[in-house]
Amino acid sequence: MPTLNSIVRNVMAIDPAAPALEYQGQWHSWGDLSGVIDAVEALLQRHRIGSGTRIGGILRNTPPMAAVIIGTITSDRCVVTLNPALPDEKLANDIIALKTPVIIAQTEDWQRAPVRDAVAQSGALGIEITGDKDQPARLIMESTGTDFHSDAAGIGIEMLTSGTTGAPKRVPLKAANFSKMVLDAAVFEKRDIDAPPTLSRAVSISNTPFSHIGGIFSLFVTLSAGRKSCMLDRFRVDEFVDAVQRHRPKVAGAPPSALRMILDAGVPKEALSSLVAFRTSTAPLDPALADQFYEHFGIPVLQNYGATEFAGGVAGWTLPDFLKSGAQRRGSVGKMNPGVDGRIVDPESGEPLAYGEKGLLELRAKHLGDGRNWVRTTDLARMDEEQFLWILGRADNAIIRGGFKIIPDDVVKAMETHPAVLEACVVALSDPRLGQVPAAGYRVKAGQSVAADELRAYLRERLTAYQLPTKLLEVQDFPRTPSMKPSQPELKKLLEAA
């Protein structure tokens, strides 16, 4: 049976001159990617950086950095993700704390003085990705340190979680689990992974950062299918619409917040006419938003559910499943993925609950834990007898206000029913008397307005007294994580300062 590594290598060898990745209007061939991979590999071999070694990468969404990721994973080394969007000081501190024996970055990141100084302080080997086809990679800093955390045998990626509810943390993903996750995704495309690899004429639109699991996951799904990809730095409505119109993909995807942005921008129906489905994940999807998108564009919104901690995909919709069952299972994130079992348990006793009852989601799969025991998530969920799953919120970010439990998602849903509210986010603030109290930020739709007092009066009719946010702050946009979710820690800072 072919492996992910062998499939990727075979795809890249079919026609090295063929276009592979488009970035800022310029195509990079499969041979260009191989040139970067070979140049980096030569430097690593020269310095005896073998398999199982942690490789820190400042992962910009560019074709050369995509090549670095491909080369690292297919050579059985471990990609340690570093987020280029971090401020210099935070990124520098991350580099020092990681203690990886190698740091790879593009020229613009080596020109950030605090970043360069941090690599020098760590003693890591520094490799620059130049963008020059004649010399795609060069040594920029000799290794001077010995105190490295280098052993990562069997680990493919150390991936940052999204940091939506707290400080991001790194989760080691086994290479075998990541490979299985990517190959299992072929079921959503009705693709046979045992068939000889071919190059496709189709083009995927890639806008998820490589510092998020979805970015690397979609890169390898696209590679293994032999598809070309149009790479965007991040989601921007005008760039996304332009890419769809130029490349005419049948399926595209972005977080739920992107659906709001597309609708709010007044994008005409014909601009997305090539799409037969829109995939979304990384955050809860309001069914009313999916309905509104479908009513305007006639495009079904297929939600997926996964988590970095559980090696990515857990459940999702195929288009045939959605056309058959979507209306009856409104709000579901789809059916459990092949090879993944799920059940709902009582949060207190851990006893399994009947189909349709609300509780904590537990998962079991060969690539989770020891492959035999159930692994508990922090997601509240329900499931039906046909293994369709609904995610109802998170248990770990409940706000306890004077002994009363508040689920932030319940408050968010109430706020977003107001006709002027585009998006809301709720966080916990410390309170000397009650322990915690809810506070919220909100964005309004274009051309509309709602004052905080007016919104508070609206919420009094829809929430219990203890659920009402003590502060309401209108924002132009939320501070966001790399996966475009509102960042709760950063919003909390804004609310505390307001």
C-alpha positions in Angstrom: 0.0 0.0 0.0 1.4 3.4 -0.9 2.4 5.8 1.9 1.9 9.5 2.0 5.6 10.1 1.5 5.8 7.9 -1.5 2.6 9.4 -3.1 4.0 12.9 -2.7 7.4 12.0 -4.1 5.8 10.2 -7.1 3.5 13.2 -7.8 6.4 15.7 -7.8 8.4 13.5 -10.2 5.7 13.2 -12.9 6.5 16.4 -14.7 8.9 18.7 -12.9 8.2 21.5 -15.3 4.5 21.5 -14.7 3.0 24.3 -12.5 2.4 23.4 -8.9 1.8 26.5 -6.7 0.7 30.0 -7.7 1.7 32.9 -5.4 1.1 36.6 -6.1 0.4 35.8 -9.8 3.5 33.7 -10.4 3.6 29.9 -10.8 6.2 27.8 -9.2 6.8 24.4 -10.8 7.1 21.0 -9.1 10.8 21.2 -10.1 11.1 24.6 -8.3 9.8 23.0 -5.1 12.2 20.1 -5.5 15.0 22.6 -5.9 14.3 24.1 -2.5 13.9 20.6 -0.9 17.2 19.4 -2.4 19.1 22.6 -1.4 17.9 22.4 2.2 18.6 18.7 2.4 22.2 19.2 1.2 22.8 21.7 4.0 21.2 19.4 6.6 23.2 16.4 5.4 26.4 18.5 5.5 25.8 19.3 9.1 24.6 15.8 10.0 21.0 16.7 10.8 19.4 13.3 10.3 15.9 11.9 10.6 14.0 12.4 13.8 15.4 15.9 14.3 13.3 18.9 15.1 13.4 21.6 12.5 12.1 25.0 13.5 10.4 26.8 10.6 9.1 30.4 10.4 6.3 29.3 8.1 5.1 32.0 5.8 2.4 31.0 3.3 4.7 30.9 0.3 5.8 28.1 -2.2 9.4 28.0 -0.9 8.2 27.5 2.7 5.7 24.9 1.4 8.7 23.1 0.0 10.5 23.3 3.3 7.5 21.6 5.0 7.3 18.9 2.3 11.0 18.2 2.5 11.1 18.0 6.3 8.1 15.7 6.7 9.0 13.4 3.8 12.6 13.0 5.1 11.2 11.8 8.4 12.2 14.9 10.3 9.8 17.0 12.5 8.5 20.4 11.5 8.3 22.7 14.6 5.9 25.5 13.6 6.8 29.1 14.2 4.2 31.8 13.5 5.6 34.7 11.3 2.7 36.9 12.3 3.9 37.1 15.9 5.5 40.4 17.1 9.3 40.3 17.0 9.6 39.9 20.8 7.1 37.0 21.1 8.6 35.2 18.1 12.1 35.7 19.5 11.1 34.3 22.9 9.5 31.3 21.2 12.7 30.5 19.3 14.8 30.6 22.4 12.3 28.4 24.4 12.0 25.8 21.6 15.7 24.9 21.5 15.5 23.4 18.0 18.9 22.6 16.5 17.8 24.2 13.1 15.8 27.3 12.2 14.7 27.8 8.6 13.2 31.1 7.5 12.8 33.4 4.5 15.1 36.4 4.0 12.5 38.9 5.4 12.4 37.0 8.7 16.2 36.9 9.0 16.1 40.7 8.5 14.1 41.0 11.8 16.9 41.8 14.2 15.3 40.3 17.4 14.6 37.1 15.5 18.1 36.8 14.2 19.5 37.6 17.6 17.3 34.9 19.2 18.5 32.3 16.8 22.1 33.3 17.6 21.4 33.1 21.3 19.9 29.6 20.9 22.9 28.4 19.0 20.8 26.9 16.2 21.9 26.3 12.7 20.3 29.0 10.6 19.2 28.4 7.0 17.8 31.2 4.7 15.3 30.5 2.0 16.4 33.0 -0.6 13.8 32.9 -3.4 16.7 32.6 -5.8 16.3 29.6 -8.1 20.1 29.3 -8.6 20.7 29.1 -4.8 17.3 28.4 -3.1 18.8 27.9 0.3 22.0 29.0 2.0 23.6 28.8 5.4 23.2 32.1 7.3 24.3 31.0 10.8 26.6 28.3 12.0 25.5 26.1 14.9 27.2 27.1 18.1 25.0 25.5 20.8 24.7 22.1 22.3 21.6 22.4 24.6 19.0 21.4 22.0 15.7 19.4 22.2 16.4 17.5 19.1 14.9 14.0 19.4 11.5 13.7 17.7 11.6 10.2 16.2 8.3 9.3 14.7 6.9 12.8 15.1 6.0 14.7 11.9 4.8 18.0 13.3 4.9 20.0 16.5 1.9 22.1 15.8 0.7 25.2 17.6 -2.9 25.0 18.8 -5.1 28.0 17.8 -4.8 29.8 21.1 -8.5 30.8 20.9 -9.2 30.4 24.6 -5.6 30.8 26.1 -2.0 30.7 25.3 -1.1 28.5 22.3 0.7 25.3 23.1 2.5 22.8 20.9 1.1 19.4 20.3 3.3 16.6 18.8 1.6 14.8 15.9 3.0 11.4 15.0 4.0 11.2 11.4 2.0 8.0 10.9 -1.1 9.6 12.3 -0.7 12.7 10.1 -0.2 10.4 7.1 -3.4 8.5 7.9 -5.3 11.7 8.4 -4.4 13.0 5.0 -5.0 9.7 3.2 -8.3 9.2 4.9 -9.4 12.6 3.5 -9.5 11.0 0.1 -12.9 9.6 0.9 -14.4 13.2 0.7 -13.1 13.4 -2.9 -14.0 9.9 -3.9 -10.3 9.4 -4.7 -8.5 6.0 -4.7 -5.2 6.4 -3.0 -4.0 3.0 -4.5 -4.4 4.3 -8.0 -1.2 5.5 -9.8 -0.6 9.2 -9.1 -1.5 11.7 -11.8 -1.4 15.5 -12.2 -4.8 17.2 -12.1 -5.8 20.3 -14.0 -7.9 21.5 -11.0 -6.6 24.3 -8.8 -7.3 24.5 -5.0 -7.4 27.9 -3.2 -5.2 27.8 -0.1 -5.7 30.5 2.5 -5.1 28.8 5.8 -1.7 29.7 7.5 0.9 26.9 7.7 1.1 27.8 11.4 -2.3 26.2 11.8 -2.8 22.4 11.3 -5.4 23.1 8.5 -2.7 24.8 6.4 -0.3 21.9 6.4 -3.1 19.4 6.2 -4.6 21.0 3.1 -1.1 21.3 1.5 -0.6 17.5 1.7 -4.2 16.7 0.6 -3.6 18.9 -2.4 -0.2 17.3 -3.1 -1.4 13.8 -2.8 -4.2 14.5 -5.2 -1.8 15.9 -7.8 -3.7 19.2 -7.8 -2.3 22.7 -8.3 -2.8 25.3 -5.6 -3.3 29.1 -5.5 -1.7 30.3 -2.3 -2.9 33.3 -0.4 -1.2 34.9 2.6 -4.5 35.0 4.5 -8.2 35.3 3.7 -9.1 38.6 2.1 -12.4 38.8 0.3 -11.1 40.5 -2.9 -8.2 38.2 -3.3 -10.3 35.1 -2.6 -13.0 36.1 -5.1 -10.3 36.9 -7.7 -8.7 33.5 -7.2 -12.0 31.7 -7.6 -12.9 33.6 -10.7 -9.5 32.9 -12.3 -9.1 29.2 -11.4 -12.8 28.1 -11.3 -12.5 25.5 -8.5 -15.5 23.3 -7.7 -14.8 23.4 -4.0 -13.2 26.1 -1.8 -13.0 26.7 1.9 -12.4 29.1 4.7 -13.4 29.6 8.4 -17.0 30.6 9.2 -15.9 34.2 9.7 -15.0 34.3 6.0 -18.6 33.5 5.1 -19.7 36.5 7.0 -17.1 38.7 5.3 -18.2 37.5 1.8 -21.8 38.2 2.5 -21.1 41.5 4.2 -19.0 42.6 1.2 -22.0 42.1 -1.1 -20.2 39.7 -3.4 -22.5 38.9 -6.3 -23.7 35.3 -6.9 -22.0 34.9 -10.3 -18.6 35.7 -8.8 -18.6 32.2 -7.1 -20.5 30.4 -9.8 -17.9 27.7 -10.3 -18.3 26.4 -6.7 -20.5 23.4 -6.0 -19.6 23.3 -2.3 -17.9 25.5 0.4 -16.0 23.7 3.1 -15.5 25.3 6.5 -14.0 24.4 9.8 -11.8 25.7 12.7 -14.8 27.4 14.5 -18.5 26.7 15.2 -20.7 27.4 12.2 -24.0 29.2 12.9 -26.7 27.2 10.9 -28.4 30.5 10.1 -25.2 31.8 8.5 -24.9 28.6 6.4 -28.6 29.1 5.3 -28.0 32.7 4.4 -24.9 31.8 2.3 -26.9 29.0 0.5 -29.8 31.3 -0.2 -27.6 34.0 -1.7 -25.1 31.8 -3.7 -26.9 28.4 -4.0 -23.7 26.8 -2.6 -24.0 24.2 0.2 -21.7 24.9 3.2 -20.1 21.6 4.4 -18.7 21.9 7.9 -15.9 19.7 9.1 -14.8 19.1 12.7 -11.3 18.3 14.0 -8.7 19.3 16.5 -4.9 19.7 16.5 -4.7 17.5 19.7 -6.5 14.7 17.9 -4.4 14.8 14.7 -6.9 16.8 12.7 -10.1 15.4 11.1 -12.8 13.8 13.2 -16.0 14.3 11.3 -17.2 16.0 8.2 -19.8 16.2 5.4 -19.5 14.7 1.9 -21.5 16.5 -0.7 -23.7 13.4 -1.3 -24.4 13.0 2.4 -25.3 16.7 2.7 -27.7 16.6 -0.3 -29.3 13.5 1.2 -29.4 14.5 4.9 -28.3 18.1 5.3 -31.8 19.5 5.7 -32.8 16.9 8.3 -29.5 17.3 10.2 -29.2 21.1 10.2 -26.2 22.3 12.3 -24.4 18.9 12.2 -20.7 18.8 11.5 -21.2 15.7 9.5 -20.6 12.0 10.0 -17.7 10.5 11.9 -14.6 10.0 9.6 -13.7 6.4 8.6 -11.7 4.7 11.4 -12.9 7.2 14.1 -15.4 6.1 16.7 -17.3 8.6 18.8 -19.6 8.5 21.8 -21.2 11.0 24.2 -20.7 10.6 27.9 -22.0 12.2 31.1 -19.5 14.9 32.2 -19.6 13.9 35.8 -19.9 10.1 35.8 -18.3 9.3 32.4 -21.2 6.9 31.6 -22.2 6.7 27.9 -25.4 8.5 27.1 -28.1 7.6 24.7 -28.2 8.9 21.1 -29.5 12.5 21.0 -28.4 13.4 24.5 -26.0 16.2 25.3 -22.7 15.4 27.0 -18.9 15.3 26.5 -17.5 13.8 23.2 -15.1 10.9 23.5 -13.1 9.6 20.5 -11.4 6.3 19.7 -9.2 5.5 16.7 -6.0 3.7 16.0 -4.1 7.0 15.8 -5.4 8.4 19.1 -3.7 7.5 22.3 -3.0 3.7 22.5 -5.6 3.0 19.9 -7.9 1.1 22.2 -9.1 3.4 25.0 -11.5 6.3 24.6 -9.9 9.8 24.6 -12.0 12.5 26.1 -12.4 15.9 24.4 -13.5 19.2 26.0 -16.4 19.5 23.5 -20.0 19.3 24.4 -21.8 17.3 21.7 -24.6 15.0 20.7 -24.7 12.2 18.1 -27.5 10.3 16.4 -27.7 6.6 15.6 -26.2 7.1 12.1 -23.0 8.7 13.6 -23.8 12.3 12.6 -22.3 14.7 15.1 -23.4 18.1 16.5 -20.8 20.2 18.5 -22.7 22.3 21.1 -19.9 24.2 22.7 -16.9 23.7 24.9 -16.9 22.5 28.5 -13.5 23.9 29.4 -14.3 27.6 28.9 -17.5 27.7 30.9 -17.8 30.9 33.0 -18.8 30.4 36.7 -20.5 33.5 37.9 -21.3 33.3 41.6 -21.9 29.6 41.3 -24.0 29.8 38.1 -22.4 28.2 35.0 -22.5 30.2 31.7 -21.6 28.6 28.4 -20.2 31.5 26.2 -21.6 30.0 23.0 -25.1 30.5 24.4 -24.5 34.2 24.9 -22.8 34.5 21.5 -25.8 32.9 19.8 -28.2 35.3 21.5 -26.1 38.3 20.5 -25.9 37.2 16.9 -29.7 37.0 16.6 -29.8 40.8 16.7 -30.3 42.0 13.2 -27.4 44.5 13.4 -24.8 42.2 14.9 -22.4 40.5 12.5 -20.2 38.6 15.0 -19.8 38.3 18.7 -17.3 36.8 21.2 -17.7 36.3 24.9 -14.9 36.0 27.5 -14.6 35.7 31.3 -13.4 38.7 33.4 -12.2 38.3 37.0 -14.6 39.7 39.6 -13.7 40.0 43.3 -17.3 39.2 44.4 -18.6 36.7 41.9 -15.3 35.1 40.8 -16.0 35.5 37.1 -18.4 37.6 34.9 -19.1 37.4 31.2 -18.0 40.3 28.9 -18.4 40.5 25.2 -17.2 42.2 22.0 -19.3 42.6 18.9 -19.1 43.7 15.3 -21.9 45.3 13.4 -23.0 44.7 9.8 -22.1 47.2 7.2 -24.4 50.2 7.2 -26.0 49.3 10.5 -25.5 50.2 14.2 -26.5 49.2 17.6 -25.3 50.9 20.8 -24.2 48.8 23.8 -27.2 49.9 25.9 -29.6 49.0 23.1 -28.0 45.6 22.7 -28.1 45.0 26.5 -31.8 45.7 26.5 -32.3 43.2 23.6 -30.3 40.5 25.5 -32.3 41.0 28.7 -35.3 39.5 26.8 -33.4 36.5 25.7 -31.0 35.6 28.5 -31.2 35.0 32.2 -29.9 37.7 34.4 -26.6 35.9 35.3 -25.9 35.3 31.6 -25.9 39.0 30.7 -22.5 40.4 29.8 -21.3 43.0 32.3 -19.4 44.8 29.5 -20.3 45.2 25.8 -17.6 46.6 23.5 -18.1 47.3 19.8 -15.0 46.6 17.7 -14.2 47.2 14.0 -12.7 43.6 14.0 -11.6 41.1 16.5 -8.0 40.4 17.2 -7.7 37.0 15.6 -5.7 33.7 15.8 -3.9 32.4 12.7 -7.0 30.3 12.0 -9.1 33.5 12.0 -11.0 32.8 15.2 -11.5 35.7 17.6 -8.7 35.6 20.1 -10.2 35.5 23.5 -7.0 36.5 25.4 -6.5 39.5 23.2 -10.2 40.5 23.4 -10.0 40.1 27.2 -7.2 42.7 27.2 -9.3 45.1 25.2 -12.3 44.7 27.5 -10.2 45.1 30.6 -8.8 48.3 29.2 -12.2 49.7 28.1 
